[in-house]
Amino acid sequence: MSAPKQQFGGDWTAEKLERVRKYLVAYATIMNNQRFRFAYIDAFAGTGYTALKNRKVDAASLFPELTKGEIKEFADGSARIALKVQPRFNKYIFIEKDPTRFAELNKLKEEFSALASDIVFINAGRERLPERCLRK
């Protein structure tokens, strides 16, 4: 995995993402029992990962030459969480305006190849959403 270029939130981010995961599992379970299709839409999808706060490496590390400096921890962002939820959504729509984050986000199609045909990526801000996204 290449290092994502997105850092968002604070200490509470990991807790928030766990709550999002629990909510999505409950929602998908309920919606899966309905007679219609349902989608996950993330209008600020980012990279699919989130960088958690940096932590200093302990000088007493077993391999200090390999761990100099700070270690950045990464967690699944809401996009990756949604793709892992079971039961699954029928469609996934990820919108990201930033071109660098969008390029990283596109790698999710490779990682979740079984879902690839149901994943849509849109590189646009609200003012430039494609007409197909605005139809009722």
C-alpha positions in Angstrom: 0.0 0.0 0.0 1.4 3.4 -0.9 1.2 6.0 1.8 -2.0 8.1 1.4 -1.6 11.8 1.3 -4.6 12.6 3.5 -4.7 13.4 7.2 -8.1 14.3 8.6 -9.6 14.8 12.0 -8.1 14.3 15.4 -7.9 11.7 18.2 -11.6 11.1 17.8 -11.3 10.0 14.1 -10.8 6.3 14.9 -13.8 6.3 17.2 -15.9 8.1 14.5 -14.9 5.6 11.8 -15.8 2.7 14.1 -19.3 4.2 14.6 -19.6 4.7 10.9 -18.8 1.0 10.3 -21.4 -0.1 12.9 -24.0 2.1 11.4 -23.3 0.9 7.8 -23.5 -2.7 8.9 -26.9 -2.1 10.6 -28.1 0.0 7.6 -27.1 -2.6 5.0 -28.6 -5.4 7.0 -32.0 -3.6 7.2 -31.9 -2.5 3.5 -30.8 -5.9 2.3 -34.2 -7.2 3.4 -36.1 -4.7 1.3 -37.3 -5.1 -2.3 -35.2 -2.3 -3.8 -31.6 -1.6 -4.5 -29.6 0.7 -2.3 -26.3 2.6 -2.7 -23.5 4.0 -0.5 -22.7 7.6 -1.6 -19.6 9.3 -0.2 -19.4 12.9 -1.4 -16.0 13.5 0.4 -14.4 10.2 -0.2 -10.8 11.2 0.2 -8.2 8.5 -0.5 -9.9 5.5 1.2 -7.5 5.8 4.1 -7.0 8.2 6.9 -3.8 9.0 8.6 -4.1 8.9 12.4 -1.9 11.0 14.6 1.9 10.5 14.5 3.5 8.8 17.5 7.2 9.0 18.5 9.2 5.9 18.2 10.6 4.6 21.5 14.4 4.8 21.5 14.6 1.3 23.0 13.1 -0.2 19.9 14.6 -3.5 18.9 15.6 -2.1 15.5 16.1 1.6 16.0 17.8 2.0 12.6 14.5 1.0 11.0 12.2 3.1 13.1 13.9 6.5 13.3 11.6 9.5 13.4 7.8 9.2 13.7 5.5 6.4 12.7 2.3 7.4 11.0 -0.6 5.0 11.5 -3.2 4.5 8.8 -6.8 3.4 9.2 -9.5 2.5 6.8 -11.4 5.6 5.7 -15.2 5.5 5.2 -14.8 4.4 1.5 -12.9 1.3 2.4 -15.2 0.6 5.4 -18.2 0.7 3.1 -16.6 -1.7 0.7 -16.0 -4.2 3.5 -19.5 -4.1 4.9 -21.6 -7.2 4.8 -24.2 -7.5 3.6 -22.9 -5.4 0.7 -24.4 -2.3 -0.9 -25.7 -2.7 -4.5 -23.8 0.3 -5.7 -20.9 2.5 -4.4 -20.5 6.1 -5.5 -17.4 7.9 -4.4 -17.0 11.6 -5.1 -13.7 13.4 -4.6 -12.7 16.8 -5.9 -8.9 16.7 -5.2 -7.1 15.0 -8.1 -4.3 13.5 -5.9 -6.8 12.0 -3.5 -9.0 10.9 -6.4 -6.1 9.0 -8.0 -5.4 7.1 -4.7 -9.1 6.4 -4.3 -9.3 4.7 -7.7 -7.0 2.0 -6.4 -9.9 0.6 -4.4 -11.3 -0.9 -7.6 -8.2 -3.1 -7.8 -8.3 -4.1 -4.2 -12.0 -4.8 -4.2 -12.1 -6.3 -7.7 -15.2 -8.4 -6.9 -17.1 -5.2 -6.4 -15.5 -3.2 -9.3 -18.5 -3.2 -11.6 -20.6 -1.6 -8.8 -18.1 1.1 -7.9 -18.4 4.6 -9.5 -15.7 7.2 -9.0 -16.5 10.9 -9.7 -13.7 13.5 -9.7 -15.8 16.6 -9.2 -17.0 19.2 -6.8 -20.7 19.8 -6.2 -20.7 22.4 -8.9 -19.5 19.9 -11.5 -21.4 16.7 -10.8 -22.2 14.8 -14.0 -25.8 15.0 -15.1 -26.3 11.2 -14.4 -25.8 11.9 -10.7 -28.4 14.7 -10.6 -31.3 12.7 -12.1 -34.0 11.6 -9.8 
